[in-house]
Amino acid sequence: YCQTYASKDLDKFASFFAPDATENNTPFRDMLSKYRKNMEKLESFNYRIELIDYSLQADTGTIRIQGKYFTRYRLHEGTWQENSGDISMELTENGNSYQVKRLSYP
């Protein structure tokens, strides 16, 4: 997930999300053009998530993840900038893997 995002491969990155996934209560599919525009502005981008906690939701079969994200990026002809914050995800089973159903961050 993090490596694909940092490599700016939007099609592959989108495959990590369930068809009905949301990002901060907005359908993820509606966010794709914003992702594309942001990726075009970036010259270099590093992204990682440190896992703080996770739990299996027995009633739904989903996995809830809480962590901290860290980004370091440089826009074309710009200086390096950094950002970090809390992140949470709800993952749903998809075959022998999982996809993001809900993504939230401030």
N, C-alpha and C positions, 0 to 999 in steps of 0.2 A: 504494500500500500504506500508506504513512505517513499520507497525508491522509485516507484512508478510515478508518483506525484512530482517528485524532484526531477525526474527525467522529462517532465512536461509531455508525457504521452497521454493525452486526454482521453482517447478512445479506450485504452487499456485501463486507465484510472476509473473511468465511468463503469467498467465491468465489475468493479468491486462493490457497486451499489445495487440494491434490489430495485426492481422496476418501480415500486411505490415508495422509494426512500425519500426522506426529508432531511434538509439541512437547515437548522434553526427554524423549523416549522414551515419551510418553503420546499415545494417539490424539488428534488435534486435535479431533475431534467430541466427545470426552469433556470437553474444556476449554470448550465453548461456554457452559455455564451459569455457569462461573466468570467468563468474559469479560463475560457479561450483567450479573452482580451487580456487578462492578467498574465497568462503564460507568455503571450506575445511581447509583453513589456519587459520580461525578465531576461537578463543576460545569464545569470547564474542563480541557482536556488538550492538550498539545503533544507531538509525537513525531517524531523524525528518526533516521536512520541515516546514519553517515558510512562510506562504502565504503573498506576498507583494501586488499583484494585479492580477486580472483576468478579462477577457472580452469575450463576446460572439461574434464570427465572423459570422455576419448575412449571408454573402455570402456562407459560407461553412457549417454553423451549428456547427462548432467546438468551443471549449472553450480553450482559451490561458491562461496559468497560469505562473506567475513569482514569484519566491521566493528565499529563501536561504536555503541550506541544511546544516545539521550538523551531522557529524558522530563521534562516539567515539568507538574505538575498541581495542581489545587486541589479538595479535597472540598467538598461543600456546607457553607457557613459555616465553612470552614477556611482555613488559610494555604497559600501556594504551597510545594510540595515538589519536589525534583529527584532524579533517579536516572539512573545511567548504567552501562554495562558492555559487555562483549564480546558479540557476537552472531554466529552463523553460520547460514547457510541452504544447503540443497541444493534447487535448482530443477529441475523436470522439464518438458519440452516439452509444451504443450497447444495444439494447432492452431498459430496464428501467434503464440502468447504462451507464457508460462511460469507454472507454479504452484509454490508452496512444497510440497516433499515432506518435508523435515526442517527444523525450527527448533530451535536450541539457544542457550541463554544460561544464565549461572550463577544 
